[in-house]
Amino acid sequence: MEMTFEELGLDEPLLRALRDEGYAKPTPIQEKAIPMVLAGRDLVGVAQTGTGKTAAFALPIIQMLSKNKRSPVRWEARCLILTPTRELAAQIGDSFRAYGRHARLKQTVVFGGVGQNPQVNSLAKGVDVLIATPGRLLDLMEQGFVKLGWLEIFVLDEADRMLDMGFIRDVERIISALPEKRQTLFFSATMPSEVVRLSRRILTDPVDVSVAPSATTVELVDQKVYFVDRNDKFELLKQILKSEQVGKALVFARTKHGADRLARQLSRDRIPTDAIHGNKSQGARTVSMANFRSGKTRVIIATDLAARGIDVDGITHVINYELPHEPETYIHRIGRTARAGASGSAVSFCDLDETIYLHDIERLTRQPISVVEEHALHSEIAHAAKRELEAGRTPRNVNPPHKRSGGNRGFRGGSRQYGGRSQGGYGRSQGGAGHGRGGASHASRPPSRGGSYGRRYSR
């Protein structure tokens, strides 16, 4: 029997806001998490992307803060939500505004890539809810503009992505500044061992809420793979995007330069396209996403930085122009479609060198992806290599991109693509010019007073 939001113990102002948003019934993660959060329990929440996780913590937090009408203290926050990317922070802020429209709570969102003065002004009298990315939050804490001694609720969102992007030290520094007596909510799409260890350190007698195995792909997504030579990928992409069945499409490329190149080429072919990645300014990214939402731009080319930061209704297709080398990333990519119960399609291009990635994805998800063979650009060489892997044999002449000299450096055993140990990659930046620890920081900001710590200001 399906539950209602009323049965979860939510008050009338929240129920009214949910009706305004058109939400009729809670999702499984909301059914399980909301009563536990309202009861004051620490919580570990594991759910697929697009399952309504944000509302699972936002709704009870708004209710609890509204009932306890303690005014926030100057520079203090009553609730802190820590999230890895600017886009996610902005989207969580939008959700809190929508759900809390009938509550009188003060909230603000802080992230890098924009001037800090408006953020400082909003923090001056204290806030009920502070939504932040790690780098900018630490900057403001060091300058005395954020104090967390009176914090009541701490939410660590997208914990696995936080670790993947190299923010573990930032997260630990922030946690060390929190009061010991607090309620902690810990959300992650996957629970690798590193994330489990972190959760055990910061939670007290938590309740575990999991609505699906962490490696289960979104069931409503129709998944297909095209075996294609690398040099034929662009032609295949054009053919698919010109299909009448494709509405809004999110295309994933491996590198920032590759994303820009694809966007230029598609635009020349009269397919309205934009690129979104870490080198784009916050203003440019905001404009790109606004155009995508409105339909002015039909196609967005993204790097994996945006994999969990894009929450747009009506994405009909996710296209993996280049497969990710970490199979978990595939799950997060395709979770951008089939949102809120809708159906969607995930199309993957697989060349010879990417067959090992496809094999790893299918092993993780425990299901084969349907192969589309009836197309003019089909690569039988790549398809044959995949069959060799399925038979337990090592195919010849396969050179995965992560192993190429001077190529994409992020892979297990080495410095991650988005980690903090890269010698010349993205460093610990989410969206700017940062390189490694102690490397060059964002050009628009002076070095941190923290010296050699060298945080990236673009986060």
N, C-alpha and C positions, 0 to 999 in steps of 0.2 A: 504494500500500500504506500502510495506516494505521500510524503510529508509536505506541509505548507510552511511558509516563513513564520506564520503565527505560532505554529507548534514548536518552533525553535526557541521561542521566548523573546522574540524581538518586539520592541515597543512600537506604538502607533506612528511616531514620526518617521521611523525607519521604514515601516511597512508602507507608509504613504510615498516615501521616496522611491521605494522599489516598484510600486505601482506606476509612478511617474516614468520610471525607466523601462517599463514594460516587462518586468520580471514576474513570472507567475508562480514558479516553483523553484526550490533550491536544488543545486547540483549535489551529487554524492559527497564531494569534499566539504561543501557547506553544511549539509545535514550532519556530518560527523564532527566537524571542527567547531562550529558556532556554539553549541551547548557547552563544550569543554572550555572554550575561551571565556565564555560568560561565567563559568564556575571558577575562574581564576587559575586554571591549571596551566602549567608549562606544556608545550605541544610540539611534536615533530609531525609535519604534514608533508606527505609525498603524493604528488598527483601529476598527471600528464599536463602538458601545456594546453591552455585553453579550457580548463575545467572549472573556472570560476574561483580560483584560489584567492585572488585579491579580495573579493567580497567575503570570503571565509574568515579573513582576519579584520577587514575594515569595518564590517557591520557590528560585530561585538565590541570592537575598540571604541567606536563612536558612541555606542550605548553606555559603556562603562564610564567613559570620560564625561559624558553628559550627566549621568546620575551623580557622580562625584564632582561637584561644581567648584572644586578648588581652582582659584585663579592661578595661571602660570606666573612664575617669578621671572624677573628681568634676566634675559639671556638663557633662561632655562626652557626645557621641553618636557612635557609629561609623557609623551610617547615618541619613540624613535623608530623609524622604519629605514633600514639600511638595504640598499639595492645596488647592483653592480653598474648599471648604465644610466645615462641621462634619459633615454627614451622611457625606460621602465619607471624611473623616478617621476617623470612628468605624467605618465599614464596612471600611476598610483595616486598622484595628486588629483588628477581628474576624477578618479573613482571616489576619493574621499569627499570631494566637493559635491559630486552627484548624490552620494548616499547620505551625506551630512547636511543637505540643503535646509532641513528643518531643525537642525541643531546649531547652537551658537558656540561653535568651536573655532579657534584660531589655528590655522595650519599654514605651513610654508614648505616649499621644495627648494633644496639647494644642490647644485651640481656645478662642475667646472665648464669651461668653454664660454662663459659669459661673465660680465662684470659682477663683482661680489657686493657692491654697495646696496642695490635694491634688496638683496638677501639679508644683509646686515640690518638694514632698516626694519625689515619684517620680523627679525629676531629680537629687536631691542627690548620690547615689552614682554617677551616670553611667548611661547606658543603651546597649544595643546598637542599638536601633531607636527613632527618634523620628519620629512622624507628626504633622504640624502644619499649621495654616492660617497664612497669612503674618502677619496682624495680631498674634495672640497670641504667635507666635514672636518677632517683633521686640520686643514688650513685654518678654518674658522675657530676651532677649539684652541689652537696654538695662539691665535690672536686675541683670545678671551671673549669671542663673540658667541660661543656656544658653551654652556655648562650643563652637565648631565647628572649632577648630584641628587636631583629630586625626581629622576625618571621613574615612572611607574610601570611602563610596558616597553619591551624591546622586541622588535621583529627583525629577524635576519632573513631576507628574501633571496631566492635563487642562490642558495648557499653553494651548490656545486659549481655554478658559473662563477661565483665570487672567487673560489679557489682556482678554477681554470685560468682566470684572468690575472692571477698573481697577487690578489689582494689579501692573502691570509694574514700578513703582518699588519696591514692597516686595520683589518677587522679585529685582530687581537689587541692592538693599541686602543681602539675605541671601546672594546669590551672591558678593558682594564679600568676605564674611567667611569663605568656604570656602577650604581649602587648594588650591593650584594642582594638586597631585598627588592625584587622586581619580578614581574611576570615576563617570561621569554617565550616567543613563538618562533619556530625554526622551520622554514619551508625550503624544499629542494625538489627538483624534478627527478633526480637520481640520488642514490645514496652509496657512492663509492666509500671505501674504507676511511679515507682522509676526512670525508664529510661526517661519517659516523663518529670518528674520534672527536671532532670539533663539537658536535652536538652533545656528547657526553660531558665535555668540559664546561659547557655553559648552561645546561638545563638541569632542573631539579625535579626528579620524579615525573618525567614527562609522560603524557599519553601519546601513543603512536596512532596517527591517522593516515591510512593509505587507501586510496580508492582503486589503484591498479598497480601491478608490478611495474617497477621503475623503467623497465626496458620495453614496455608494451606500447606500440605505436597507436596513434589515434585510429580507432576502428572505422570511423566514417570516411577516412581518406582512401581514395582509390589510387593505388600505387602502381606505377609502371616504370620500366627501364628500357632505354634505347641503347643498344651497343652501336657505337659510332666512332669513327676515327677522329682524333683531336682536331684535325684541320677542317672537318665537316661539321663541327658542332654549331658554328654560327649559322650556317645555312639551315640546319635542322631547327634551331631556335626560331628563326624567322618564319619557317613553315608552320610551326606550332602556334606562335603568337598571332599569326594571321588567321588562325582557325576561328570560326564563329563561336565555338564553345568556350573560348578563353575570354573571361571578363577582365578582372584585375589579376595580374600575375606578379608574383614575387620571385625573382631569379637570383640564385646564390652563386657568386663567383669566389674564387679562392683568394684573390688579392685585391687591394684597393685600385691599383693601376688597371687590373683586368676589368674591374667593375666600371671604371670610367670609360675604358675603351669600348666595352659592350654598349654602354649607354649612348656614346657618340655614334657608333655604327648603326644602332637601331633607329636613332633619331634621324639619321641620314636616309634611312629607308622608310621614313614617315610613320614610324611606330613611336608614339609619345612615350618617352622613357627618361628616367632620372636615376642617378646613383646615390646611395647613402652608405657612408663608411666613416672611419675614424678621422680622416683628413678634412672632412667637411665641417664648416663652422656650425655652431648650434643653430644660428639663424637660417643657414642654407638647408639644414636637415629639417627644421620645422616647416619651411616653405615646401620642401619636397614631399613631406608627409601630408601636408594640407592639400596639395595638388592630387596626391594619390587617393586620399579619402574622398575628395570631391569628384574624382573621375577625370579631371583635366589631364592627369598623367595616368596611363593605363598600366605601365610596367615600371617596377622599381628593381634595380640591380643592387644587391646588398652583399656585404661581407658578413662573416659570422658574428661580428660585433652586434649586428642588428637581429640576430636569430631570435632573441627573446625580448627585444625591445620594440617590435612592431606589433601593434594590436589594432588591426583595421578590419572592420566588418566587410564581408563580401569578397574576400580574396578567393578566387575560384581555383587558381593553380599556383603551386609552389614548384619551381623548376630548379633542379640541381644541375646547373650548367657544368659544374665541377663537383664531384663527390667529396665529402669531407673525409679526412683520414681518421677521425675519431667517430666510431659508429654512433655514440650517444648524441653527437651533434646533428646527425640525420633526423633523429626523433624530434629535436627542438625545431629544426627547420620546417619539417612538414606540419608541425603543430600550428603554423601560422594560418593554415586553411582549416576548413571544417570546424569553425568556431561556433559556440553556442548551439550545438545540435545540427548545424548545417552540414551538407556534404561538401567534399572538395577533392581535388586531384593533386597528386604529387608525381611529377615526371622527372626522372633522373637520366642524365647522359653518362655513359660509361665507356671510356676508351680503354685500350689495352692495358695501360699502366695503372688504371683505376680499378681493375677487376678485383684486386685484393681488398680494396675498400668495400666494394659491393658484397664480397664474400663475408667480411666482418660484420657488415650491417645485418645481413640475413641470419648470421649466427646469433647476434644479439637479440634480434626481434623474434627469432624462432619461426620465421615464415618466409617463404620465397616471394620475391617480387616478380610480378608478371612481365614477361619479355615481349616487346613489340618487335616482331621480325619483319612484318610487311611494310617496310618503308625503303625508299630508294637508297638511303645512306647507311643501311645496316652493315656493321662490321662483323663478318664471320670470324675474323682472327680474334677479336676481343671476346666474342661469344664462346669460341673454342677454349680460350684461356680460362674463362669462368668455369667451363665444364671440367677442365683439368683440376681446378681448385676443389670443386665439389667431389671429385674422385680421390682427393687426398694427395694429388701430385702437384709438383711445383711447375707452373708454366714457364716457358722460355721467353726471353726478351721482354720481361716485364720490369719496368723501372719506375716504381711509385714516385710521385712528385716530391714527397717529403724526404726522399733519399738522394735527390739530385743535388749535385754540388752547386751551392749558391742559390738554391731554390728555397721553397717554403720550409722553415726550420722547425716548426712545431710538431713534435711527435713524441710518443712515449719513450722514455729513456733519454731524451734530449731536452733542450729548452723549449717549452711550449710556445706555440705561435703567439698566444696572448699573455704569456707568463712574464714573471719579473726577472728572468735570468737570461733573456735573449741578449746576444752580443750586438745585434744591429737591427732587430726587428721592431715590433711595436713597443717593447719594454712593458712598463706597467700602465701604459696609456690606454684610455678607453676611446679617445677620440682626438688626439692631438699629436704633437711632434715629439713626444717623449721617446727615449730609447731605453737604455738599461738603467739599473739603479746607479745613481750618481751621474747619469748622462745628461744631455741637453734637455732643458725643460721647454715648455710652451713659450714661444717667442714673446707673447704679450705679457708675460709675467716675470718678475725678477726671481732669483733663486730663493728657495725657502730658507727661513731662519733656522730650519732644522739642519742646515749644512749638507753633509754628504748623503743624507737620506734620499734626497733627489726625487720627491714625489712628482708625479705628472699632474700638472694643473688642469689638464683638459678633461679630467674625469667628471 
